[in-house]
Structures are given as structure tokens and as C-alpha cells.
Amino acid sequence: MAKRAKKKSQVQAQVGTGTGVAWYASDQWPRLLELSEDRNLLHETHAQWLVDAEKLVSQLASQGVVARRVPVDVDAMCDWCRAQNLPFNSAGRSKFVTWWLNRKPWE
């Protein structure tokens, strides 16, 4: 799988002057792979994803963008996408992150 495709699968959502990044716990990774419609674009392991996710957060910080890690419960995210009639793919997950951030009182 091309590295470019993997980067596209990183879930980011623009919120104010910052960006949200879906943040998955290692025990959530198998469920994400199981449910995702775009599974072929995701990393095979959580460890592989984490390396790229940390790089993304660092890259955004170097550009002056605040990256907020959004802790994700995959089943809750999937349920939300279904309730919104959204596919459970990168686009749907990104909309979830935006929704989640917009309901939180960030300082």
C-alpha cells in the first residue's frame, strides 16, 4: 500500500484555528479495521498508524496548527455515522471528529 494512501486515511477535521485528529487506542484498532469501508487505506497495525499519527501531529505543530487528539470509541463513531447516514470511511470519520470537537468546550 502506498504511503500516500495511508496519509489520506488520517482523520482530520478543521475546527476554528485547530485541527482534530482521531486518536485510536490500540485495543480499538481491530474493530476499526473490521468496520471500516475503506479498510484497504488503513494501516495494518495500530503501531504503524501511531507512528504516522505522531508525525502528522508534529507536522501540524510545526506549521502552527493546534492538533487536538480526539479519543475515539470505534463503535460509538460507527453508530454516529450510521445515524447521520454517512459511510464509515475517512469522510464519515472526519465528520464525526468535527462534530465531537464542536460539542466540546475547548479553551
N, C-alpha and C positions, 0 to 999 in steps of 0.2 A: 504494500500500500504506500502510496506517495505521501511524503511528509506534508505537502501542500494540502491534500485532502484532510489529513488529520487536523491541521490548524483550522480549517473551516469548521470542523466539528466542535471546537471550543465554543461553549455557550457564553456569549457576551450580550449585555443589554445596556444601552445608554440610559443613564439616569442623571439628570442635572449635569454637573461637570464631571461626574464619575462614570464608571462602568461596572456593571455587575458581572461576576464570573461564577457560574455554577460550580459548587465545590462538593465533590463526592467523597464520602468515607469509603475506605477500602471494602467494607462489607456490603456496600451498596452497588459496587461495580458490576458483579454478576447479574444483578437484577436489571441494571441499566442496559447491559448487553442483551438480555433476554427480551426486554420490552421495546427497544428502540427500532423504529422503522428504517433508520439509517445506520444500523449496526456495522455495516461494512466501512463506514467512515470513522468509527471509534477505535481507540487503541485496544489492543488485545488484553492488556493488564492495567490494573489501577496504577501500578508503579510506573509504567510507561506514560500514562496520562499525567500523573503527578509531576513528572519531570517537565513536560511541556507546559502544564498549567502554571508551574512556578516561573518558568521562563516568560510566559505571557504576562504574568503579574509584574515581573521585574521590567519587562519591556515597556509596559504601560506606565509604570512609575517613572522610568527614565524619560518618558515623553510628557511628564507632568500630569498624567491621568490617574485619579484615585481609583483603584480597583477594589471593589468590595466583594469579598468571598461570600457567596450565598450558600449556606449549608443546605443540601438537598436530600429530602426523603424521596426516593425514586417513585415509590407507589403513589405518594401524595402528588408529585409532579405529574405523573401519568394520569391520575384521576382528574386533576385540574385541566389538563389538555383535553381530555375526553369531554368534560363538562363544557368547555369552550368550543367544542367541535374543531379542535386543532389536532393535527397529526403529532404523534410522539416522535418527533425528529428534531434536528437542530433548531429549526424555526420555531416550533412549538415550545421547546425547552427554553429558548431565548425569551419568548413572550412570558413564560412563567417567571423567569428571573426578573424581568421588568415589573411584572405585577407584584412580585414579592417585595422588591425594593421600594416600590411606590407606596406600599402599605406600611413600611417601617419608618419610624421617626429617626432618620439619620441626623447626626449632629455635624 
